Amino acid sequence: MTIHSTATGLAALIALVASGAASAQDLAALETAAKAEGMLTTIALPHDWCGYGAVIEGFKKKYPEIKVNELNPDAGSADELEAIRANKDNKGPQAPDVIDVGLSFGPQAKAEGLIQPYKVATWDTIPDDAKDADGYWYGDYYGVMAFGVNTDLVDAAPKSWKDLSKPEYANAFALAGDPRASAQAIISVMAAGIANGGEPGEASGQKGMELLAEVNKAGNFVPVIGKSATIAQGATPIVTAWDYNLLSWRDGLKGNPPVEVIIPEDGVVAGVYVQAISAYAPHPNAAKLWMEYLYSDEGQLGWLKGYCHPIRFNDLVKAGKVPQELLDALPEASAYEKAIFPTLEQQEANKKVVTGGWDSVVGAAVKE
């Protein structure tokens, strides 16, 4: 594609790329169009989640002409979809261009017409069962649900979900999100439910809420969103979250206090998150360029540095592109042997039960 220097030519180029007529491989044209837009608006990307701080800096360093406007880093997946809905007619800085949501939210966003299709240059290396065939959403990374424990305050860390009801964990346990909106929290409930005898799906949602209702009745559940700061301050000495978040928080605290990350003996649930571009993105070309960066070798290794298994992990290992020190930094593979990867249908069934029943079954409104 020839890049015209005139304003008319540039406008035509932007329109062409925005229409999807430009191939994913035509990165030069995409870069030109994205730089002309000059901004990318993200949402729900905490810098200590999956190494996103360094990933965002890597993108900014590579494309200094594009300002990255970061909205609400602590938003949940449901909040991200609501941000698109609320800003359909808004081309200002409050309208997200891209989202990173739990797997079950991808098909929901597609069904509602909230996202648009785009296939990155490395599309074929993304496993088929981790992407929408039409390119509306695509897996980005995965991890397993684990416990992060402040060992200054907790003498004997819990080894299983059922341990959380024990009296020694009074006012200690928290989820890392609101289970009515956060994919991370919803999958935590699923993991608890599987440990409590429920099959993945509706049963895990119900059984998980019943177990956490017991934890709440015992006085052990703290109804605030658990994060690194609440672990360190002692407000929530035990938090369940994705292993990569907990490992990152542990490193960030640098032993003050010491944090132990435990893969539970029961209910080891793995979860995939997905990327998508808003159907109403004010900066559609910057959004596509962001996706190209995330799914490049550089972007994928950026997530791995943040303890996330990138979706192209197997492809990168096979090609010898993963430095040994990154592999060595991951927890022992044996800890993941019991991991269950719920299907999309199972996750959606679990989500429906949890989001609809949390208030009546558990009765604890989780807040910041």
Sequence and secondary structure as in RCSB ss.txt:
>XXXX:A:sequence
MTIHSTATGLAALIALVASGAASAQDLAALETAAKAEGMLTTIALPHDWCGYGAVIEGFKKKYPEIKVNELNPDA
GSADELEAIRANKDNKGPQAPDVIDVGLSFGPQAKAEGLIQPYKVATWDTIPDDAKDADGYWYGDYYGVMAFGVN
TDLVDAAPKSWKDLSKPEYANAFALAGDPRASAQAIISVMAAGIANGGEPGEASGQKGMELLAEVNKAGNFVPVI
GKSATIAQGATPIVTAWDYNLLSWRDGLKGNPPVEVIIPEDGVVAGVYVQAISAYAPHPNAAKLWMEYLYSDEGQ
LGWLKGYCHPIRFNDLVKAGKVPQELLDALPEASAYEKAIFPTLEQQEANKKVVTGGWDSVVGAAVKE
>XXXX:A:secstr
     SHHHHHHHHHHHHTT S TT HHHHHHHHHHH EEEEES  TTSTTHHHHHHHHHHH TTSEEEEE TT 
 HHHHHHHHHHTTT  STTS SEEEEETTHHHHHHHTT EE    TTGGGS GGGB TTSS EEEEEEEEEEEEE
TTT SS   SSGGGGSGGGTTTEEESS TTT HHHHHHHHHHHHHTT  TTHHHHHHHHHHHHHHHHTT B  B 
  HHHHHHTSSSEEEEEHHHHHHHHHHHTTSS EEEE  SS  BEEEEEEEEETT SSHHHHHHHHHHHTSHHHH
HHHHHTT EETTHHHHHHTT S HHHHHHS  GGGGTT B   HHHHHHHHHHHHHHHHHHT    B 
